[in-house]
Amino acid sequence: MNRFCTPWGELELTRFPEDPRDRLRAWDSADEYLLRHLAGTDGEPADLSGTVAVLGDRWGALATALAEFRPVQISDSYLAQRATAANLARNGRPAEAVRLLSTQDDPPPRIDVLLVRVPKSLALLEDQLHRLAPRLHPGSLVVGTGRVTEIHTSTLKLFERILGPTRTSLAVRKSRLIFCSPQTPAPEAGPGGNPWPYRYTLGADAGAAAGLTVVNHAGVFCADRLDIGTRFFLQHLPRRRGPARVVDLGCGNGVVGTAAALANPAARTVFIDESYQAVASAEATFHANTTGAEAEFLVGDGLSAVPDESVDLVLNNPPFHTHQSTTDATAWRMFTGARRVLRPSGELWVIGNRHLGYHAKLRRLFGNCELVAGDPKFVVLRAVKS
């Protein structure tokens, strides 16, 4: 937990899920810079009396600080939403003070103040600016914030192209603000402006997924092509038949789970990710390639919603970073969750970079780990629950 001093009071904030060993803060200087600007530290305070929308608030620091203005938080991250709810409660703010929306939900019909925490994905920013542009008006206040390493010329060009004239502030503690004056109609008004979601067909080198149509919503990892790790995984998927419950954990665009479902039509596949954009992509990919197959699509915190010993196979390509931090915490939670939900003799199949050493973690957790396939960069590993 860490204390965040804001113009609207001192807050105690944590990330989600909470981990006492986690020393990473739930806010940074970009959040601080934006709040100080809104409070008028460097000029006149902003008028926050209208509808305030906060896009990309990573752990709820902005929404919690501005709770008295009853903002709408728009996020692609289920974990960010959970963090926001927990931080509101921790600081005595009512849950209803912040309306939580996903990036797949309809935004408010009119937005008077749009605050943008610049996301890592330029594609997600592009998609969301297109979705929000029709809800803005010439009097709307639009302010973005981010670390200097997150704000590029391409970032500013997106604001300019989709919303209107854009400029930046000076850097303060390695963070900047973005100021945009929205135009009506928006510079790229019309239904043809937003290129997302993006569709493509896999070639012969995709193994079991050759010929499949992939649908990627903005923000999904490697949204315009199949990443090389997933491509290698698809060439070495397990071949099993008969009734089974299969989980594509951290499903991304769902191509791995879709290939597994097509290889075993008797299986029921569950697609799980903490990203709303990813689960929407997985659902679109699955339905673009299957007819009559059974599947579930869950946005959530890993396998927390899956009952113990209810799964036969877990397929997993775990992330090894969260925002700017490299960590194996997410992978470890995925592995421990998989062991809990697998039935005896159930299997966890993992694709990972060779240098991450997942084999050691799996041996410690499962008591076994088999190398299924490997190349100089990736390994496919198999662990069986005894």
Residue pairs with C-beta under 8 A, 6 or more apart in sequence:
1 12
1 13
1 14
1 18
2 12
2 13
2 14
2 25
2 26
2 27
3 10
3 11
3 12
3 13
4 10
4 11
4 12
4 13
4 25
4 26
4 27
4 31
4 32
4 61
4 65
6 32
6 35
6 65
7 35
7 36
7 38
7 39
7 41
7 65
8 35
8 39
8 65
8 66
8 68
9 65
9 91
11 61
11 64
11 65
11 87
11 91
12 87
12 90
12 91
13 25
13 26
13 27
13 59
13 60
13 61
13 64
13 87
13 90
13 91
14 26
14 59
14 83
14 86
14 87
14 90
15 22
15 24
15 26
15 59
15 79
15 83
16 59
16 79
16 80
16 82
16 83
16 86
16 301
17 79
17 82
17 301
17 333
18 86
19 329
22 329
24 322
24 325
26 58
26 59
26 60
26 61
26 83
26 87
27 59
27 61
28 147
28 175
29 147
29 172
29 173
29 174
29 175
30 117
30 145
30 146
30 147
30 150
30 175
30 176
31 61
31 62
31 65
31 117
31 145
32 173
32 175
33 145
33 169
33 172
33 173
33 175
33 176
33 177
34 62
34 115
34 117
34 143
34 145
34 177
35 62
35 65
35 66
36 42
37 43
37 46
37 143
37 169
37 177
38 45
38 46
38 48
38 66
38 115
38 143
39 45
39 46
40 46
46 113
46 141
46 143
47 112
47 113
47 141
48 66
48 69
48 113
49 69
49 112
50 110
50 112
50 113
51 72
51 108
51 110
51 111
51 112
51 113
52 66
52 69
52 70
52 71
52 72
52 111
52 112
52 113
52 115
53 71
53 72
53 73
53 74
53 107
53 108
53 111
53 113
53 114
53 115
53 132
53 135
54 62
54 63
54 66
54 71
54 72
54 73
54 74
54 115
54 117
55 74
55 75
55 114
55 115
55 116
55 117
55 128
55 132
56 74
56 75
56 76
56 116
56 117
56 118
56 119
56 128
57 63
57 73
57 75
57 80
57 84
57 117
58 77
58 80
58 117
58 323
59 80
59 83
59 84
59 87
60 73
60 80
60 81
60 83
60 84
60 85
60 86
60 87
60 88
60 98
61 87
62 71
62 73
62 115
62 117
63 71
63 73
63 84
63 88
63 98
64 84
64 87
64 88
64 91
64 93
64 98
67 88
67 93
67 94
67 97
67 98
68 97
70 97
70 98
70 99
71 98
71 99
71 115
72 98
72 99
72 101
72 107
72 108
73 81
73 84
73 98
73 99
73 100
73 101
74 101
74 102
74 103
74 105
74 107
74 128
74 132
75 81
75 84
75 100
75 101
75 102
75 103
75 276
76 102
76 103
76 119
76 124
76 219
76 275
76 276
76 277
77 274
77 275
77 276
78 274
78 275
78 276
78 299
78 300
78 301
79 274
79 301
81 100
81 102
82 301
84 98
84 100
85 95
85 100
88 94
88 95
88 97
88 98
89 95
101 107
102 276
102 299
103 124
103 127
103 128
103 131
103 219
103 276
103 277
104 217
104 276
104 277
104 280
107 131
107 132
107 135
108 135
109 135
110 135
110 137
111 132
111 135
111 136
111 140
112 137
112 139
112 140
112 141
113 140
113 141
113 142
113 143
114 132
114 136
114 140
114 141
114 142
114 143
115 143
115 144
115 145
116 125
116 142
116 143
116 144
116 145
116 178
117 144
117 145
117 146
118 125
118 144
118 145
118 146
118 150
118 151
118 155
118 178
119 125
119 219
120 150
120 323
121 218
121 219
121 223
122 154
122 155
122 158
123 196
123 218
123 219
123 223
123 224
124 218
124 219
124 277
125 155
125 158
126 158
126 162
126 194
126 195
126 196
126 218
127 194
127 196
127 217
127 218
127 219
128 218
129 158
129 159
129 162
129 163
130 162
130 188
130 193
130 194
130 196
131 194
133 162
133 163
133 182
133 186
133 188
133 189
134 186
134 189
136 142
136 163
136 182
136 184
136 186
137 182
137 184
138 181
138 182
138 183
138 184
140 182
142 159
142 163
142 179
142 180
142 181
142 182
143 177
143 178
143 179
143 180
144 151
144 155
144 159
144 177
144 178
144 180
145 175
145 176
145 177
145 178
146 155
146 175
146 176
146 178
147 174
147 175
147 176
147 324
148 171
148 174
148 175
148 176
149 174
149 324
151 168
151 176
151 178
155 178
156 166
156 168
156 178
159 166
159 178
159 180
160 166
160 180
160 187
161 187
161 188
162 186
162 187
162 188
162 193
163 180
163 181
163 182
163 183
163 186
163 187
164 180
164 181
164 182
164 183
164 186
164 187
165 180
165 181
165 183
166 178
166 179
166 180
166 181
167 178
167 179
168 176
168 177
168 178
168 179
169 176
169 177
169 178
169 179
170 176
196 216
196 217
196 218
196 223
197 215
197 216
197 217
197 218
197 280
197 281
197 284
198 215
198 216
198 218
198 223
198 224
199 213
199 214
199 215
199 216
199 288
200 213
200 214
200 224
200 225
201 211
201 212
201 213
201 214
202 209
202 210
202 211
202 212
202 213
202 214
202 226
202 255
203 210
204 210
205 231
205 235
206 212
206 226
206 231
206 234
206 235
206 255
207 231
207 234
207 235
207 236
207 237
207 259
208 234
208 235
208 237
208 259
208 260
208 262
208 263
209 234
209 255
209 256
209 258
209 259
212 255
212 258
212 259
212 262
212 285
212 288
212 289
213 285
213 288
213 289
214 226
214 253
214 255
214 285
215 253
215 281
215 284
215 285
215 288
216 223
216 224
216 253
216 281
217 223
217 277
217 278
217 280
217 281
217 284
218 277
219 275
219 277
219 278
220 252
220 253
220 275
220 277
220 278
220 281
221 227
221 252
222 230
223 253
226 255
228 377
228 378
229 317
229 351
229 352
229 353
229 377
229 378
230 252
230 255
230 256
230 317
230 351
232 351
232 373
232 375
232 378
232 380
233 256
233 315
233 317
233 351
233 378
233 380
234 255
234 256
234 259
235 373
236 372
236 373
236 380
237 256
237 259
237 260
237 263
237 315
237 349
238 260
238 313
238 347
238 349
238 382
239 263
240 264
240 313
241 264
241 266
242 264
242 266
242 267
243 266
243 267
243 268
244 264
244 266
244 267
244 268
244 312
244 313
245 267
245 268
245 270
245 310
245 311
245 312
245 313
246 257
246 260
246 261
246 264
246 267
246 268
246 269
246 270
246 311
246 312
246 313
246 314
246 315
247 257
247 269
247 270
247 271
247 272
247 303
247 306
247 311
247 313
247 314
247 315
247 338
247 341
248 254
248 256
248 257
248 260
248 269
248 270
248 271
248 272
248 282
248 315
249 272
249 302
249 303
249 314
249 315
249 316
249 318
249 334
249 337
249 338
250 272
250 273
250 316
250 317
250 318
250 319
250 334
251 257
251 271
251 272
251 273
251 278
251 279
251 282
252 273
252 278
252 281
252 282
252 317
253 278
253 281
253 282
253 285
254 271
254 278
254 281
254 282
254 283
254 284
254 285
254 286
255 285
256 315
256 317
257 269
257 270
257 271
257 282
257 286
257 295
257 315
258 269
258 282
258 285
258 286
258 289
258 290
260 267
260 269
260 313
260 315
261 267
261 269
261 286
261 290
261 293
261 295
262 289
262 290
262 293
265 293
267 313
268 294
268 295
268 296
269 286
269 293
269 294
269 295
269 296
270 295
270 296
270 297
270 298
270 306
270 311
271 279
271 282
271 283
271 286
271 295
271 296
271 297
271 298
272 279
272 298
272 299
272 300
272 302
272 303
272 306
273 279
273 282
273 299
274 299
274 300
274 301
274 302
275 299
276 299
279 297
279 298
279 299
282 297
283 295
283 297
286 293
286 295
286 297
298 305
302 333
302 334
302 337
303 314
303 334
303 337
303 338
303 340
303 341
304 337
306 337
306 341
307 341
308 340
308 341
309 340
309 341
309 342
309 343
309 344
309 346
310 341
310 343
311 338
311 341
311 342
311 343
311 346
312 342
312 343
312 346
312 347
313 346
313 347
313 348
313 349
314 338
314 341
314 342
314 346
314 347
314 348
314 349
315 349
316 334
316 335
316 338
316 348
316 349
316 350
316 351
317 350
317 351
317 352
318 330
318 331
318 334
318 335
318 350
318 352
318 358
319 330
319 331
320 326
320 327
320 328
320 330
320 331
320 352
320 353
320 356
321 327
322 329
322 330
328 356
328 361
331 352
331 356
331 358
331 361
332 361
335 348
335 350
335 358
335 361
335 362
335 365
335 383
336 365
338 348
339 348
339 365
339 366
339 385
342 348
342 385
343 385
344 385
344 386
345 384
345 385
345 386
346 384
346 385
347 382
347 383
347 384
347 385
348 362
348 366
348 382
348 383
348 384
348 385
349 372
349 380
349 381
349 382
350 358
350 362
350 380
350 381
350 382
350 383
351 378
351 379
351 380
351 381
352 358
352 378
352 379
352 381
353 377
353 378
353 379
354 374
354 376
354 377
354 378
354 379
358 379
358 381
359 369
359 371
359 379
359 381
362 368
362 369
362 381
362 383
363 369
363 383
365 383
366 383
366 384
366 385
366 386
367 386
368 383
368 384
368 386
369 381
369 382
369 383
370 381
370 382
370 383
371 379
371 380
371 381
372 380
372 381
372 382
373 379
373 380
374 380
